[in-house]
Structure formats: C-alpha cells, structure tokens
C-alpha cells in the first residue's frame, strides 16, 4: 500500500461492509501508482469490479494512473432531480396514471432501445446540451453536462452500435425513475435555494451511459491489461488494470470516458424531456412548464481537479462530488449554500437531498456517498423474495410499481440495501454533506 485506506462508517455499517471483499479491494486500490492521500470508502461501500463501489482514489497528474475499474462499467451513472409545481394532495388520484405514463414514455430493461436518434458524435462531444430544451437544465447539471476532451474517435464502433438507439432509455439493474414527495425539510434555507418545499412532488432519475459506456470500459480494461508490463506496473488484482494518465492508453481512455459521460448526461436529459411530456399529458401544460431541474450529478467518473495545491485525477465510483458553498463549480443559484447531492435509498424507503460541506474537501477530495449501498447480492435478494410478492408489498404501502421484469424487481428489494438513514447520518457527522430534505416514494418505474 502506497497510502492508507480510509473508511467512513459506524460499527453497524462496518459489520455489513466486512461481509464481502470490499475492504480488501480498497487496500488493493491503495497500491495504485501515483495515488495520493488515501484510498477512501464511503459508508455505502460494497464489492465491485476491481475498485469497490462507494470508493474513490485521487492520482497525481500527469504521471499517476487512470484505471477504468475506478470509474466502472456504467460511466457517469448518476442522478437528476426534477421538482414539480404541485403537492402530493394536488397530485391526488392522478398518481397511478402519471407513473403509468412515465413507464410508457421511458423505455426500460436490459439492452432496450427506443431512444432518441440524434447525431451521435454531437452527443459524445457536447453532452446534454444537444437535447436540452431549457438552458436552465444545462446550468443545473454538473460540469454543465459536458466533460472537455471527449473524442468520438476513441470510442469503438461496437460501443457506438450499442448506444445508438439508447438515448432517453433507463436500462436495468438499479436504474429507475421514481415519483417522490418531500416528506420533511431539514434545512429550510438551503431547501428554499434548491426550490424544494414540504409536500412537493419530485421525480428522481437514476441512469447512465447504457451499452455505450459499458463497452468503453470493456475495451479499455482489455487494452490496459495488455500494457501493464510496458509501464512496469504490478497489481494485486488485474481488475485494477491501469496506465499512466499521460500515456497513449491513458489519454485515449480519458477521451473515450468523457465521451461516454457526455452520452450519459444527454441520456438523463432526454429522460427529463420525456418526464415533462408525461407531466403535460397527465397533469397539464402548466405543470410541465413549472417542472424545474434541481440538479444532475454523476457518481461514476474520473475528473481532473485541484486539491491541496496539486493537480489530481479523482476517480469516483459510486461516490458523489459534494463541493461546499463558494465553489465556482457550483451553479450561481446554489453557490451560497453548497452543491446539491442526491442519495437514493430504495424504492420502499426514503431518499435524501444533501448539500456539500467543507469537510468533504478536507477529508475526501470533495466527495460523499451515492446511495444506501447493497447489503445483499442480487442473487441473494432473489432467493429471499419473488418479484410478484415484492410488488404486492410495495403496492400495499401505497407505492405504484411499474417494472419490466419481476426478477429485476426482486433484485432491488429494499432489504437488499443498507439503511439509508444510517449512511446519511455518517456522512453528516463526518461533515462531508448535510441533510436538506427527506423524500419518500410515491411510485417507481424500474428496468
């Protein structure tokens, strides 16, 4: 290990974390050439490919490495929150119709196409702006929905084929579109800045770069694995395959990763467009016009940033940027209160809106958690409950469910995840981020 491994957790969470190989993976990350500070794990950490999900690592530029496993297969998987101009009471009995319309408008499921067809090179270079219908959406997106340095020529033809028909689609696994309600405001001033109020209806989008991003990761893991010896890199786990960020392989991956990240932002933007169209059909044009984007933030990406006076490449895999008030990276409307962060729990529990705190810069390269984190594998979850039974349980709680697959629904059962309240409590006590609002599910559309 070149640096320590640091875990943000309490005793309850640490006991759950110890049930898989995530801590061993974190120690392996600490061996990467050029890593600085520490290999860091958030309280939602669980075992992943090479890097644990819920982990981050910063490598010093220009010669520290970049590792595709430190970003993951779903490049720029992230979340976007929309706030509607009505309350739960005003939504009333139209809730089920709205959830059904969302499921009809947004294709879901593994490999599912039916997305918007646009100039793919334009999307890969320019990101969400290519399909945005409102300039405010772009302003209220991390990096304005576009990473610099994207190069479509670094994206393989197979990756392009996989993504060509998927813009505006949800995918499968833990991806979702969830209709929620603001159950409780916990920081009134910040909630007001974010445009959130008690009882308000919101929609949370969780999706990423679909087949295109998955293929980019596959392509470059293979490419970097083949050149480890050339750079004298010895790894405890080949899933950490990497190359110096300044090398031909490193620069090509970063260019392809940026392109995939831009595709993901455009994907969530198109999903947001479709949500507004669904709102217009069910709730009226005024409701659609008043549906505003709070923010969009990535949790699977590597970005060059400056921390403690040095240039580093921050790998965030299942970890969310959480810059505090005053950061020029935050939209002007939120700069006095801190960057919005969204922490989904599960479809049967609560989610949180947080705001970045100064402690994130001091302790975690401006980063916090990204969700509750898995407690059980998908296989284990399916052994404990059938999808049809879970659907009945959720509907008995008043949660409208639309899912492309009962099997996929069972994989995402609420008991398969850690307690989001405990996870959020840890990051708040560590002063990485603070609670702004608690959201509860009204209806969910899953892949």
Backbone torsions as a table, in degrees:
resi	resn	phi	psi	omega
1	UNK	NA	128.5	179.3
2	UNK	-86.5	-24.3	179.1
3	UNK	-139.3	166.4	176.0
4	UNK	-69.4	165.0	168.5
5	UNK	-105.9	131.9	-175.4
6	UNK	-124.3	132.5	-178.6
7	UNK	-123.4	129.0	172.3
8	UNK	-93.9	111.8	-177.7
9	UNK	-166.4	164.4	167.6
10	UNK	-108.3	-177.9	-175.2
11	UNK	-62.5	-39.8	-179.9
12	UNK	-62.6	-47.3	-179.2
13	UNK	-68.7	-39.1	-179.1
14	UNK	-62.2	-36.4	177.6
15	UNK	-62.6	-40.5	177.7
16	UNK	-69.0	-39.2	-178.8
17	UNK	-62.8	-35.4	-176.5
18	UNK	-71.5	-6.3	-178.0
19	UNK	-81.2	-9.6	175.6
20	UNK	-126.5	-165.3	-174.6
21	UNK	-96.7	16.8	-172.9
22	UNK	-65.5	-36.0	179.5
23	UNK	-69.7	-37.1	174.5
24	UNK	-63.4	-41.0	176.7
25	UNK	-62.1	-39.2	179.4
26	UNK	-63.4	-41.1	176.5
27	UNK	-62.0	-38.3	177.8
28	UNK	-63.8	-40.0	178.2
29	UNK	-59.6	-34.7	-178.4
30	UNK	-67.4	-6.8	177.8
31	UNK	-93.9	-3.5	-174.1
32	UNK	-65.2	137.4	177.2
33	UNK	-60.7	129.7	176.9
34	UNK	88.3	-1.9	-179.3
35	UNK	-66.1	142.1	-178.9
36	UNK	-126.5	157.7	176.2
37	UNK	75.9	-89.7	-179.9
38	UNK	-164.2	157.4	165.2
39	UNK	-84.1	122.1	-166.0
40	UNK	-117.9	138.8	177.3
41	UNK	-122.4	135.8	175.0
42	UNK	-86.1	166.8	-176.4
43	UNK	-66.3	-13.9	177.5
44	UNK	-93.0	14.7	-176.9
45	UNK	-58.8	139.3	168.1
46	UNK	-152.8	167.6	-172.5
47	UNK	-63.1	137.1	178.8
48	UNK	-135.8	-158.2	177.8
49	UNK	-89.1	106.4	179.9
50	UNK	74.2	-78.9	173.2
51	UNK	-77.8	144.9	170.2
52	UNK	-71.5	149.0	171.4
53	UNK	-73.6	132.7	-173.1
54	UNK	94.3	17.8	-179.2
55	UNK	-116.9	161.0	174.8
56	UNK	-147.6	153.5	178.2
57	UNK	-150.0	137.6	176.1
58	UNK	-111.7	128.4	177.3
59	UNK	-114.6	140.9	-174.3
60	UNK	-75.5	133.1	178.1
61	UNK	-90.2	147.5	12.1
62	UNK	-96.2	-8.7	-167.2
63	UNK	-101.3	-9.8	173.8
64	UNK	-64.3	160.8	-172.9
65	UNK	-84.3	162.2	165.0
66	UNK	-117.2	135.4	-177.9
67	UNK	-124.8	118.5	177.5
68	UNK	-56.5	-32.2	177.5
69	UNK	-65.3	-19.9	177.5
70	UNK	-80.8	-6.5	174.3
71	UNK	-109.4	-40.9	178.3
72	UNK	101.2	172.9	-177.3
73	UNK	-75.9	-29.5	178.6
74	UNK	-97.8	78.1	-177.5
75	UNK	-57.2	131.5	-177.8
76	UNK	53.1	39.4	159.6
77	UNK	-60.9	137.9	-176.8
78	UNK	-165.1	-176.3	-176.2
79	UNK	-131.0	146.4	178.9
80	UNK	-134.5	131.7	-179.2
81	UNK	-111.6	127.7	173.1
82	UNK	-108.9	140.9	179.0
83	UNK	-115.1	123.5	-179.2
84	UNK	-89.3	155.7	-177.3
85	UNK	-89.4	42.8	178.1
86	UNK	-152.7	163.1	-178.6
87	UNK	-98.0	171.6	176.6
88	UNK	-58.9	-42.3	179.6
89	UNK	-62.9	-38.5	179.3
90	UNK	-71.3	-30.7	175.5
91	UNK	-68.0	-44.6	173.5
92	UNK	54.4	-135.2	-174.9
93	UNK	-75.1	-3.5	177.9
94	UNK	-79.2	-1.9	-178.0
95	UNK	-56.2	-49.7	-176.4
96	UNK	-65.2	-39.8	178.6
97	UNK	-63.3	-39.2	-179.5
98	UNK	-65.7	-46.0	-180.0
99	UNK	-62.3	-41.9	178.3
100	UNK	-62.4	-41.4	-179.7
101	UNK	-65.9	-38.0	176.3
102	UNK	-62.7	-41.5	180.0
103	UNK	-66.5	-30.2	177.9
104	UNK	-75.1	-34.1	-173.1
105	UNK	-85.1	-24.2	-173.1
106	UNK	-117.2	104.2	-179.6
107	UNK	-58.1	137.0	-177.8
108	UNK	-135.6	150.3	177.3
109	UNK	124.4	157.8	-177.8
110	UNK	-61.9	128.3	177.6
111	UNK	71.6	3.6	-174.5
112	UNK	-68.3	135.0	174.7
113	UNK	-108.2	-152.2	-175.9
114	UNK	97.9	14.7	-179.0
115	UNK	-87.4	179.8	-178.3
116	UNK	-71.9	134.4	178.1
117	UNK	-97.8	115.3	178.7
118	UNK	-136.6	177.3	176.8
119	UNK	-65.6	110.8	-173.8
120	UNK	-64.4	-39.7	178.9
121	UNK	-60.4	-38.6	178.4
122	UNK	-61.8	-43.8	178.4
123	UNK	-63.5	-45.4	-176.6
124	UNK	-64.9	-30.4	-179.1
125	UNK	-89.1	-39.8	-168.3
126	UNK	-110.3	-8.1	172.4
127	UNK	67.6	-142.4	-168.7
128	UNK	-65.4	-23.4	-179.0
129	UNK	-60.6	-25.0	-176.7
130	UNK	-65.9	-25.9	-179.0
131	UNK	-122.4	-1.8	-178.2
132	UNK	-65.7	134.5	177.4
133	UNK	-98.7	-7.8	178.9
134	UNK	-137.4	132.2	179.0
135	UNK	-63.7	-31.6	179.8
136	UNK	-61.1	-34.1	177.6
137	UNK	-60.4	-42.3	-179.9
138	UNK	-65.1	-45.6	-179.8
139	UNK	-61.7	-32.5	-177.3
140	UNK	-99.1	39.7	174.9
141	UNK	-129.3	138.2	176.0
142	UNK	-51.5	133.1	-178.5
143	UNK	55.6	24.3	-176.4
144	UNK	50.9	34.0	173.3
145	UNK	69.9	24.5	-177.2
146	UNK	-157.8	122.7	172.5
147	UNK	-92.3	135.2	175.4
148	UNK	-68.4	157.8	173.8
149	UNK	86.2	4.4	178.8
150	UNK	-67.1	138.3	-180.0
151	UNK	-134.0	107.7	-179.3
152	UNK	-57.6	-27.7	-178.8
153	UNK	-69.4	-16.7	177.2
154	UNK	-83.2	-6.1	179.8
155	UNK	-97.2	125.3	-175.2
156	UNK	-66.3	159.1	178.1
157	UNK	-62.3	-36.9	177.8
158	UNK	-63.1	-41.1	177.4
159	UNK	-62.8	-41.9	179.6
160	UNK	-62.9	-41.7	179.1
161	UNK	-62.7	-41.4	-178.1
162	UNK	-66.7	-33.1	-176.9
163	UNK	-92.7	-10.7	-169.2
164	UNK	-55.5	-39.1	-177.1
165	UNK	-108.1	20.3	-171.4
166	UNK	-112.4	8.1	179.7
167	UNK	-73.3	118.8	-177.3
168	UNK	95.9	18.7	178.4
169	UNK	-116.6	155.5	-171.1
170	UNK	-87.2	-41.3	-172.4
171	UNK	89.7	-160.9	-175.6
172	UNK	-129.0	-155.9	-179.4
173	UNK	66.2	-129.3	-177.5
174	UNK	-92.5	14.0	178.0
175	UNK	-76.2	147.2	-177.3
176	UNK	-161.8	165.6	161.9
177	UNK	-125.7	121.0	-173.6
178	UNK	-123.1	127.4	172.1
179	UNK	-85.0	128.1	-173.2
180	UNK	-132.6	172.2	173.5
181	UNK	-130.4	143.9	174.2
182	UNK	-74.9	105.1	-177.9
183	UNK	-79.9	-34.9	-174.9
184	UNK	-154.4	133.5	172.2
185	UNK	-92.5	127.1	-176.4
186	UNK	-110.0	-15.6	176.3
187	UNK	-143.4	94.8	-169.7
188	UNK	-62.1	-42.4	-177.6
189	UNK	-64.5	-43.4	-179.9
190	UNK	-70.8	-40.4	177.0
191	UNK	-58.5	-40.2	178.5
192	UNK	-63.1	-41.7	177.8
193	UNK	-63.5	-36.6	178.8
194	UNK	-78.6	-9.4	-179.4
195	UNK	79.0	31.7	-178.8
196	UNK	-113.1	144.2	179.3
197	UNK	-143.2	161.8	-179.2
198	UNK	-56.0	135.7	175.0
199	UNK	78.8	-3.2	-176.4
200	UNK	-67.8	145.6	174.9
201	UNK	-86.8	134.2	177.5
202	UNK	-130.5	165.5	173.3
203	UNK	-132.9	125.0	179.8
204	UNK	-106.9	127.4	179.7
205	UNK	-105.7	132.2	175.4
206	UNK	-131.2	106.5	177.9
207	UNK	-159.0	178.1	-176.2
208	UNK	-145.7	-138.6	-171.3
209	UNK	-95.9	7.2	172.2
210	UNK	56.1	-146.6	-175.3
211	UNK	-65.6	-28.3	179.7
212	UNK	-62.8	-50.1	-179.4
213	UNK	-65.6	-38.4	178.7
214	UNK	-60.7	-42.8	-178.8
215	UNK	-69.2	-37.6	176.5
216	UNK	-57.7	-46.2	179.0
217	UNK	-61.9	-47.3	179.9
218	UNK	-57.2	-45.7	-178.0
219	UNK	-59.7	-44.8	-172.1
220	UNK	-85.6	-25.3	170.4
221	UNK	-60.6	-45.3	179.9
222	UNK	-64.2	-43.2	-178.1
223	UNK	-65.6	-42.8	-178.9
224	UNK	-73.3	-33.0	177.7
225	UNK	-59.7	-32.7	-177.3
226	UNK	-75.7	-15.6	-175.2
227	UNK	-117.1	10.7	179.8
228	UNK	-55.1	-44.1	-178.4
229	UNK	-64.1	-35.0	180.0
230	UNK	-58.7	-34.9	-177.5
231	UNK	-100.9	8.6	177.8
232	UNK	66.1	29.3	-177.3
233	UNK	-94.4	124.7	176.1
234	UNK	-115.8	126.6	-174.2
235	UNK	-120.6	147.7	174.5
236	UNK	-75.4	-14.1	-178.1
237	UNK	-149.2	120.4	-177.5
238	UNK	-64.8	-16.4	176.1
239	UNK	-67.2	-12.8	175.4
240	UNK	-88.1	11.8	-176.3
241	UNK	-40.6	135.6	-170.8
242	UNK	-155.1	175.0	174.4
243	UNK	-154.3	156.0	175.9
244	UNK	-54.0	137.4	-177.5
245	UNK	-59.3	-26.8	-178.2
246	UNK	-88.8	-4.4	-178.6
247	UNK	-76.8	165.6	176.2
248	UNK	-56.7	-41.2	-180.0
249	UNK	-68.8	-39.9	179.8
250	UNK	-66.5	-45.1	-179.1
251	UNK	-68.0	-35.1	178.2
252	UNK	-66.0	-43.1	178.5
253	UNK	-62.4	-45.8	-178.8
254	UNK	-60.8	-35.7	178.0
255	UNK	-68.6	-40.1	178.7
256	UNK	-72.3	-39.1	178.3
257	UNK	-62.7	-42.8	178.1
258	UNK	-61.1	-40.2	178.6
259	UNK	-63.5	-43.4	178.5
260	UNK	-66.3	-37.9	177.1
261	UNK	-62.6	-40.2	178.5
262	UNK	-65.5	-37.7	175.3
263	UNK	-60.5	-42.9	-178.8
264	UNK	-63.8	-42.4	178.0
265	UNK	-64.1	-39.5	176.7
266	UNK	-65.7	-35.8	178.8
267	UNK	-62.2	-49.0	179.2
268	UNK	-66.7	-31.3	176.8
269	UNK	-65.2	-43.3	179.2
270	UNK	-67.3	-35.8	173.9
271	UNK	-61.5	-42.1	177.7
272	UNK	-61.4	-40.4	176.9
273	UNK	-58.5	-43.5	-178.0
274	UNK	-69.6	-32.7	175.6
275	UNK	-64.5	-45.0	179.0
276	UNK	-61.7	-38.3	177.3
277	UNK	-64.4	-38.9	177.9
278	UNK	-66.3	-41.6	177.0
279	UNK	-60.2	-41.5	179.2
280	UNK	-61.5	-42.2	-177.0
281	UNK	-69.6	-34.8	-175.3
282	UNK	-97.3	-38.6	-172.6
283	UNK	-110.9	-10.1	177.2
284	UNK	107.7	159.4	-176.0
285	UNK	-65.2	-34.0	179.9
286	UNK	-65.4	-38.9	178.3
287	UNK	-65.0	-39.6	178.1
288	UNK	-66.1	-42.2	-179.8
289	UNK	-63.4	-32.3	-178.8
290	UNK	-89.8	2.5	177.9
291	UNK	-82.0	109.5	-173.5
292	UNK	-111.4	151.4	177.4
293	UNK	-85.5	126.1	175.3
294	UNK	-76.8	-53.9	179.9
295	UNK	-173.3	164.5	172.3
296	UNK	-134.7	128.9	-177.3
297	UNK	-137.7	138.8	-179.6
298	UNK	-83.2	154.8	169.5
299	UNK	-135.7	15.6	171.8
300	UNK	-139.7	88.3	-174.6
301	UNK	-163.4	157.8	171.4
302	UNK	-119.1	127.4	-174.5
303	UNK	-133.6	136.9	172.5
304	UNK	-72.2	126.9	179.8
305	UNK	-141.5	167.2	177.9
306	UNK	-113.9	121.0	179.7
307	UNK	-134.8	134.3	177.7
308	UNK	52.9	39.3	174.0
309	UNK	77.9	10.5	177.8
310	UNK	-134.7	154.3	179.9
311	UNK	-86.4	125.5	-178.0
312	UNK	-133.7	158.2	172.9
313	UNK	-105.0	111.4	-175.9
314	UNK	-93.5	112.5	173.8
315	UNK	-85.9	120.5	174.3
316	UNK	-118.7	114.3	179.9
317	UNK	-120.4	105.6	-171.8
318	UNK	65.5	38.2	178.7
319	UNK	-145.0	144.9	-169.4
320	UNK	-114.1	133.6	172.0
321	UNK	-59.8	139.7	-176.1
322	UNK	-145.3	64.3	-176.9
323	UNK	-72.2	143.7	-178.3
324	UNK	-81.6	174.5	176.8
325	UNK	-52.9	143.5	178.2
326	UNK	96.2	-14.7	-179.1
327	UNK	-68.7	131.6	177.4
328	UNK	-67.6	-12.7	178.4
329	UNK	-76.9	-12.2	-177.1
330	UNK	-90.7	140.7	175.0
331	UNK	-53.1	145.2	-175.0
332	UNK	-54.4	-35.9	-176.8
333	UNK	-65.7	-21.0	-176.6
334	UNK	-113.7	2.3	-169.5
335	UNK	-65.6	-24.5	-179.6
336	UNK	-82.0	-13.3	-174.2
337	UNK	-119.7	-17.3	-178.7
338	UNK	110.8	161.0	-176.1
339	UNK	-70.6	134.8	173.6
340	UNK	-65.8	141.5	176.0
341	UNK	-133.5	137.2	-179.0
342	UNK	-118.0	127.4	-176.1
343	UNK	-119.9	96.3	176.5
344	UNK	-68.4	141.3	172.7
345	UNK	-92.1	-95.5	171.8
346	UNK	-149.6	171.4	-172.7
347	UNK	-69.7	-8.0	177.6
348	UNK	-111.3	1.4	-177.9
349	UNK	-125.6	-153.1	-176.5
350	UNK	-103.0	164.4	170.1
351	UNK	-125.0	165.7	-177.1
352	UNK	-130.4	146.3	164.0
353	UNK	-101.8	126.3	177.3
354	UNK	-118.0	172.6	171.5
355	UNK	-132.6	139.7	-178.6
356	UNK	-62.0	144.8	-178.9
357	UNK	-121.1	158.1	179.8
358	UNK	-57.0	-29.0	179.3
359	UNK	-59.7	-24.8	179.2
360	UNK	-66.1	-37.2	177.6
361	UNK	-71.1	-35.9	-178.3
362	UNK	-72.4	-32.7	-168.1
363	UNK	-117.9	-20.3	-169.9
364	UNK	-148.0	33.5	178.3
365	UNK	51.4	39.5	176.5
366	UNK	70.2	43.4	-170.7
367	UNK	-136.5	148.7	170.7
368	UNK	-136.4	-169.6	-176.5
369	UNK	-73.3	177.0	-179.7
370	UNK	-126.4	-6.3	-179.6
371	UNK	-179.5	-163.6	178.3
372	UNK	-78.2	-33.1	-178.9
373	UNK	86.4	138.0	-177.2
374	UNK	-68.3	141.7	172.7
375	UNK	-105.8	-32.8	178.1
376	UNK	-123.4	147.8	174.3
377	UNK	-67.3	165.0	177.6
378	UNK	-62.1	-39.4	178.8
379	UNK	-62.8	-43.9	179.9
380	UNK	-65.2	-38.6	179.5
381	UNK	-62.6	-42.6	-179.3
382	UNK	-65.4	-27.1	178.3
383	UNK	-72.8	-21.9	-175.0
384	UNK	-93.5	-22.6	-178.6
385	UNK	-155.0	145.9	173.9
386	UNK	-87.9	147.8	-178.1
387	UNK	-58.1	-38.5	-178.7
388	UNK	-65.8	-35.5	178.0
389	UNK	-71.1	-38.9	177.6
390	UNK	-64.2	-39.9	178.7
391	UNK	-58.4	-44.4	179.3
392	UNK	-62.9	-41.8	-179.7
393	UNK	-61.7	-45.4	-178.9
394	UNK	-65.5	-41.8	-179.7
395	UNK	-67.5	-30.3	175.7
396	UNK	-66.1	-25.6	175.6
397	UNK	-84.1	0.8	-179.3
398	UNK	87.2	14.2	-179.4
399	UNK	-98.0	118.1	179.0
400	UNK	-75.7	130.5	-175.2
401	UNK	-121.8	130.6	169.9
402	UNK	-130.1	121.5	-177.2
403	UNK	-141.1	140.5	179.1
404	UNK	-70.6	-17.9	-173.0
405	UNK	-152.3	128.4	174.1
406	UNK	-65.0	-35.3	178.3
407	UNK	-62.9	-46.5	178.2
408	UNK	-62.8	-34.0	177.9
409	UNK	-64.8	-45.8	-179.2
410	UNK	-61.8	-35.7	179.9
411	UNK	-61.2	-26.5	-176.3
412	UNK	-106.4	24.6	179.5
413	UNK	-55.6	141.3	-178.0
414	UNK	-53.7	-35.8	-178.2
415	UNK	-71.2	-10.3	177.3
416	UNK	-77.5	-6.4	-176.4
417	UNK	-114.2	154.8	174.1
418	UNK	-67.3	166.9	-179.5
419	UNK	-74.8	112.5	-175.4
420	UNK	-63.7	-30.3	178.9
421	UNK	-64.0	-38.4	179.3
422	UNK	-70.5	-42.5	178.8
423	UNK	-59.0	-48.1	-178.5
424	UNK	-67.1	-35.7	177.0
425	UNK	-60.2	-39.8	-179.8
426	UNK	-63.5	-47.6	-176.8
427	UNK	-70.5	-27.8	176.8
428	UNK	-71.8	-42.9	179.0
429	UNK	-67.0	-27.5	175.9
430	UNK	-81.9	-2.3	178.9
431	UNK	60.6	36.2	172.4
432	UNK	-85.8	-35.2	179.4
433	UNK	-160.2	158.8	179.7
434	UNK	-121.4	152.9	-179.7
435	UNK	-73.9	135.3	178.2
436	UNK	-113.7	-44.7	-178.3
437	UNK	-155.2	149.5	176.2
438	UNK	-109.1	131.0	-178.3
439	UNK	-114.8	144.6	177.3
440	UNK	-124.0	149.2	-175.7
441	UNK	-76.8	140.4	171.4
442	UNK	-108.9	-32.2	-179.5
443	UNK	-167.0	149.7	-175.9
444	UNK	-138.2	139.7	171.9
445	UNK	-114.8	123.3	-177.4
446	UNK	-124.9	154.1	176.2
447	UNK	-76.5	NA	NA
